[in-house]
Amino acid sequence: MKNKNHLILLSLIVSLLGTACSSKKEATKEEDQPIMETVNYLEESETAKAARMEWWKDARFGMFIHWGLYAIPAGEWNGTKSDNIGEWIMDHLHIPIAEYEKFAAEFDPVKFNAEQWVSIAKNAGMKYIVITSKHHDGFALWDSKVSEWDVMDASPYKKDILKALADACEKEGIKLCFYHSIMDWHHPDAQSVFEPNYNTGREDSVLSENFPRYLENYMKPQIKELLTNYGDIGVIWFDGEWVPEYTTEMGKDVYQYIREIKPDVIINNRVDKGRQGMNGMDKEGDFAGDFGTPEQEIPETGMPGLDWESCMTMNDTWGYKSFDNNWKSEETLIRNLVDIASKGGNFLLNVGPTAEGEIPAPSVERLQAMGEWMKVNGESIYGTTASPVEAPDWGRITKKGNTLYLHIFNWPANGKLDISNIGGTATKATLMADNSELSISDTSIDLPATAPDKVCSVIKVEI
């Protein structure tokens, strides 16, 4: 009995010591943990922002892709052709939710080839792709866990489109970015309160009282999926911020939420309330995301002191419309790229794939032409800054260190290019088309009799 009591006592002591040691160990672990301070990303330094924006500013040229269920009606529903942009057909022709949902059962883009899309972008000289993860109709192009209104659950295609595109982009070194609509015509807590006349009166007192719930329980979780499941995402490109329920304070919260998940991601100005268009970043000190988004226009003098990106269509629509054949010329598109770069901006050029998953041939042809030009002259676009002087009569200028790139739209008939006002003294001039050195005489450059490129020839000048 005595030995037994000793054993019991010893066991109890060992147990107590073990508990004490364990508690001390746990306490030490807790004490060793660094206190994580919440970073206020709304108060980011200019230096930190510049580092985060560097790849984007160097890229200068990207592909916008508007693709979704709206490619099925292709601008026409029940015998009525929409006279507006293709992706807004649900709103413009007042298609009720139940009717619009039928398009999902038809969405089976068997010709979609992510590698081919990325190859088209890369060969055009584009460095990043922005695709509509979810447009205003609410339909998601990925396997969302918070919704069945997506390509995996509602369509016969049953493949995650964004995953395929993410893999192809990673393989080719293209930055993948996501457009995401704040407005949602399908979700009952968002804008479907206006069914069947979507957003009629969206500027008046008619509000969806449950919009905050939509934001917290649906929009944010979907954004988190996009940021965590598809590799290195470069940009979250918002739209639809004008709905009356959305506020600047919500925008600040969403911006902070995104940066906490992925600190180096870039977010456009439309994360803020009412920031669409060229005037979306014109108030110094206001919250307005990371860059401005002039749409279908090029600012006359750029947006000095601000990062910006001009997004444009090749015809008149973003989403596919079978009868929109008003295509911009190759010359216009190349010169738009040059004009935008000369003013310090990026060019986000749109394609609207068909319901089958093909980028329309006219878009592909124009991108091929841009790619051929970029193979010769890409150095004059990538990594450049705005012209140090006003645009000359003969074309545009971009800058990189002590090098100017003179983009000649109008080849001088007298064979002499006036460089009296280029912001410096030229010491060497090279024609980029064949790397031949050109003679410099006083305030002009002696040119060949004919332009090597009738759209835009480029001369590299050391100053």
Summary of the structure (lengths in Angstrom):
residues: 463
radius of gyration: 27.6
end to end distance: 101.7
largest distance: 119.9
contacts: 1503
relative contact order: 0.11
helix: 36%
strand: 18%
